[in-house]
Amino acid sequence: MSAVVVGAGCSGVFAARELVRAGWLVVLIDPGARPGRGLAYGTAAPWHLLNSPVSAMSAEPDDPLHFLRWCRERDPLIQAGDFVPRAWYGDYLGESLRDADGWGDLAVHRGHVARVFEANGGGLTVLLADDVVVPAEKVVLAVGNPPPRQPFPVTNAHCYIKDPWRPGALDDLPEGDILLVGTGLTAVDVALTLGRAVTAISRHGLLPQVHAPHAALTVPLPRSRTLSGLLREIRGVPHDWQSVMDGLRPHWNDLWQRLSPADQQRFLRHVSRFWEVHRHRMAPAVASAVSGLMTVKKGEVCGVNGTEVITRGPEGISTGHYAAVINCTGPGPVTTNQLVRSLIADGLARSGPHGLGLDTDEHGALLGRTHRPAQIYTLGPARRGTLWETTAVPEIRAQARALAQHLVPVGRSAGGALGWSRADSAYPLPG
């Protein structure tokens, strides 16, 4: 049985590893030159550290110290609570993919998937932009985080940067004041990359909190089914907030799905930003480095015209002038992805709850126009809305394992050819 995994970032590597391990013949397709890097781990900047400690980042669900041992091969002094460069993790994912190639049949192809459609007589056809066609029984979308949305009008702004992660986007910025729109982890990364004083603005004016040593805590699943009741129960847990946040992490998706759609919308409107700054934290070294670079303002940008920026804050409307404005609002909706849009147009997918991701069943199978699960699956950020906690390594690796286990009876029942050979692969596995 054959499966195509679209995207070779963290989600794609995890999915490919688990499917190969389960007996599938896998083609992993990505436009990038180095599998495993993706958007998050392609940076080579040494100041871009992982946002989680080494102990949380293993690629192996059954071996939480796997990444720690890998790091100690580079530096024997690395500890489980350390924060290492993201480039290390990109290398680690690449080597993990090479290991998977030794377990079974895996081909890696450099290309851009233009469309996935149901083939006559069953199965799926994956069409690449260069007209290469790959047949598959199953397809896994591992498209990762999409670029930021455009939250305000922009006119004649030559130094407006919509996507700071676009290659070269931050090169050769003019002298003068710089405004970062957003105060989350993306803004922190950009400030460190620029290495100069910047102003950052967001509606709440909140920076991510800083990781601090805290005791491991097991928190029972709260019983309330309303947002107000849930918040009361969480506030009543007599421990420090980091321990409570991490102790509740295995329960977040159960709690999210228990809430009514109206309460979920209230959470998104009133609570989500406070949750994010406590959940998605900075490494201590990053917090120290950025502390002297960012001036944080509370407010929102209403529009950009040339170098003029109109903002609304606690004191009303004001106008300022900036040499550059950088959109750091974080990932936009997954429906901006061209492949996803084509799947929606073809009725094979639909937008999920609250427009945050795609609608899926409990296994990650896409739900389309007919409301029946397609033979197309997804994991990671594309499942937001159906799930709440779905963007970090522990959750994505668990989803990849669960998907392989869901498909394993079919995957082990038959062999067969991919209609694809290793000679077709446009670039080698990392080694």
N, C-alpha and C positions, 0 to 999 in steps of 0.2 A: 504494500500500500504506500502511496506517495503523498507527501504533504509539501506545500510551498509556504515558507515563512517570509513575509514581506517586511523588511526592516532588520538591520543587523546591529542595532544598539543593544542596550541592556536587555530589554524585553525580548528582542529577537534571538539573542544568544541563549537566554534561559529557555525559551520555547524550543529552539532547535536542539539544545542539549537533551531536554527531557523527551522529546519525540524520537530522537535517534536512540536513546536509551530504551525506549518502549518498543522499538522494532520498526519504526517508520523509515522509509527512504525520504530524505529531506533535501530540498533545494532552498537555500537561504539567499535572498535577493536584496541588494542594497546598492544605492548609487555611490556610496562612499568607498574610498580606497582601502580603509583599514577596518575590518569588521570588529565590533565590540566597542568602538569609540562612541559613535552617536554624537548627539548634541552635548550631552552632559560630560562625557569623559574624553572628548576629543581635544580639549584644551591642554596645552603643554606648559601653561603658566604655573610656576611652582607655588604661587600664592593662592591658587584655586584649590582649596582643600575639600575633601569630602565633608558633607554636612552631618554625617553620622560617624561614629567611631568604628574602628576596624572590626570590632566584635559583631557588628550588625550587618556586615556586608558580604558574608559568604555566599557563593553561588550554589552551594550544596545545602539543600534543606535539612539533610540528616547529619551535617558536619559543620556546626557553627564556627569552628576554629580553622576552617579551610583557608580563608583569606588571611588570617593572622599568620599561619605557617608560611604562606606565600610571601607575605611582607617580610618576615624574618629572614628569608633567603636573601633579601636585599639589604636589610638592616636588622641584625640580631637583637638590637635594643628595643625594637618596636613592641609596644604593649597593647593589650586588647582595647584600652580606652583611648588610644591615640587617634589623631586625625591625619591621614596621609594625603599626598597630592592626588587629585582626580585622575591625572595621567597614569598613575600607577594602576588605578582601577581599570582604565581602558586596556592597559597591557594585560592585566589579570583576566579580563573577559576574553581577550583575544587568545590567550593561552588556554582558557577553559574551552573555547571553541575547537582548538586544535586537539584537545583531549577527547572531545566528543567525536571527532573524525576517526579516532582509533576504536570507538565502540561499535561503529556501524557505518551505514551509507549516508554520507553528507557531501553535497556539492555546494559551493559558494560561488555566486555569480554577481558580477558588478553590472548593475543596470537599474533602470527606473521602471516600475510597474505602472502602466497607464490604465489598465482595466482588468477586472476579474468578472467573468460571466459564466453562467451555467451552460455546459456543453450539451449538445444533442445526445440523448441516450444516457445521460447521467454524468456525474463528475463535474469538474470545473476546468476552465481554461484561463490561464494567466497570460495576459498580453503585455509585453514590454514595449517601451517607447521606440525601440529599434526594430520592432516587428518580430522579435523572437517570441515564440509561443511555447509555454510550458504547461503540460497537462497535470492535473492533480485531483486526488480524491478529496483532500481537505486543504483549506488555505487559512493561515493564521496571520492576522494583521497585527504587526508590532510597530505601529507608526510613531510611537512616542509622543512627545509634546509638540503641538503646532506652534507657529510663530505668534507673537502677541496680536491681539485685536487692535483696531484703530478706535480709541475711545473718545476722540475729539476731532473737530475739523482742522485741517492744515492747509495753508495757502502760501505759496511762494517761499516755502521754508527749505532752503538748500541745505541747511545743516540740521534738519530734522532726521533722526535715525529711528525708523519704525521697528527694526529688529537688531538689537545689539549683538546677537549671536551670528549674524551673517558674516562670512569671512571678510576681514578688512574693514568692517563697519566702523570700528573705533580708531582706525589709523588716521593720522594727520588732521586731527580736529583743530580748529582755529583757537588762537589765544582768546581768553575772555571767560566770562561766567558760563557754567554749564548747569543745566537743569535736568535732573533725572525724574521721570514721572513714574512714581512707585517707590516704595521703601522696603520691599521684600528682599529675598535672597538674590534676585537678579540685580537689583540696584547695588547691593553690597559687592557682588562680583564686578560690576562695571566700575564702581568707585576704586576698587583695588587695581583693576586693569589700567585705569587712567592715572592713578597715583597722584592725583591733584585734588584740591579742594572743590567740592561740588555742593549744590543744593538739591535736596530730594523732597518731593512733595507727594502726599497721599491723603486720602480722605480722613484716615484715622491718625496719621502721623506716627505710626508705630514701626519700629525696627524689630527684626526677629530677636527673640531672646537668646541667651548664651547657654550652651551646654554646661552643666555643672555636675560634679560628682554627686550621685544620689544612690540610695539603696534600691535594689530590685524589690518590687512590690507586686503581689498578686491581689488584684481588686475584683471582688465578685461582680458578676453582671448586674448592673442596676435594673430594678424592676419596673420603673415608670415607663409609660408609653407616650408621654407628652414631653415637649421640649422643656417647659417650665419645671415639671417634676424631675426630669433627668438632670437639669442643672442644679436643682436643690440637692439631689443625692450626691452628685459629684463634689459639690462644695462641702458636703458634710464628711467626706473621707478625711480622717485626721492625719494627713501626711503632707510633705512638701509637694508642690504642684508638678514638678518634673516626674517624681515617682508615680503620682496619680495618672498623669498623661500616659506614661509608658506602661504602667500596669493595666490601663484600660485598652491599650492598643489592640489586643486580640479581639476585643468586643466592639470596636468602633463600627464595623459594617453591620453587625447585628442591631446595634442601637440605631443606626441611620435608617435601616430598612423597617424598623419598628415604628418610626415616626410617620405621621400622616403626611401626605404631600404638602398640606398647608404649613405644618410645623417644619418640614424640611425647608420650605421657602423662607419661613421666619428665621431659621438658622442661617441660611445663606445671606439674608439681608442684615441681620443684627449681630450674629455671633461668629460667623466664619472667620473674619479677620482676626479676632482675638484668639480663636482656636489656632489659626495658622501660625501666628507669631510665637505661640507657646509650643506648638507641635514641631514646626520646621525651624530648628534652631541653628545658630552659628557655632562653629568651632571657636574655642576661646582665643586661639591665635588670630583668627580672622576678626573677631570682635575687637581685639586690641589694635590690630592694624588699621581698621576702618574708623576707629573712634575719632581720630583727628582729621578725617577727610570729609565727613558728611555733616551738613547742616540740614536738619529735618524740619519741614514745615507741614502744618495741617491744612489741607485744602484740596482743591481739584482744579485741573486745567480745563478751561472752557474753549480755548482755541489758540492756534499758533498762526501768525501771519508774519512771514519773514523772520526777523529777530524778535518780534513783539509777541509776548505770551500773556494771555489774559487768564487770570486765576480767580477762583472764588474761595474765600476762607472765612474764618470766624469773624473777621472785621469787614467782610463784604468783598466787592469786586475790586481787583487791582490789576495793574499792568506792569510788566517788567521786560527787560531786554536781556537776551542770552545769546551767546555765540553759538551754542548748540543745545538742542533738546533731544533727549534720548528716552524712548519708550521702554520702561522697565516694569511694565504692568504684569509680566508673567505670561504663561501660555494662554493662547486664545482657544476658541472652541474647535474641537476636532473636525467639525464639518467644513472648516476652511481647507482641509487637505483635499487635493484634486481627486485622488483615488477614492476617498470616502464620498465625495460629492457624486462621483460616477456610480458608486454602489447604491446611494440613495436614489439617484435618478432611475436606475434600473430596477428599483424595488427590492434590492437585496439587503438593504440596511435602512434604518431610520434613526432620527435623533432621539436620544434618551431623555430621561427625566431632567427637567430644568434646563435643557439644552447644554448640559455639561459634557456629554459624551455620546456614545451610541447605545441604543437599547439592546440588551442581551438577555438570554436566559441565565439560569444559575450556573451554567458551565462556560459562559462567555460566548455562546453561539449568537451571531447577529440575528435580530428579528427585523424582518422587512415588511413590505406592503401586505403580504399574505398572513402576517403574524405567526408564521411557522418558522422554526429555526432553520437558517440556511446552513450549508456545509462550510461556512466561513466563520471563524472564531477570532476573538481579539482578547487582549490582556493589557494590563497596565493602564496608562492615563485614559485610553479610549473607553474604559468602563466607568468613568466618573459619572455620578448621577445615580446609576444603578447601585454602585458601591461608592463609599465616601473615601475610605483609606485604600488607595489603589495606585499610588504613584511612586512608592519607595521600594527598595530592593526586597525587604522581607515579604511584602505582600505580592510583588510580581513573581518572585521565585516560587512562592506557594501556589499562585495561579498557574504557572507553567507546569508544576508537578501535578496539580489537580486536573489540568487539561489532558496531560498525557495519560493519567490513570483513567479518565473518562473514555478516552479513545483506545486504550490498550487492547480491549478484546477484539476490536476490528483490526487494529494495527498488527497484531500478532497472528491473525487468522490467514493472512495471505502474503505472498511475496510479490513478485512482479517487477517490471522495469519502470523506470521513470520516463522513458523516452528521452533520456538525458545522460550524458556521460561526464566524467571528470574533465575530459578534454574541452567540454563546453564552458568550463568555468573560466571567467575572465581574469581572475586573480587568485593567488594561492592562499591557503589557510596560513595564519600567522605561525611562525616557527622560529 
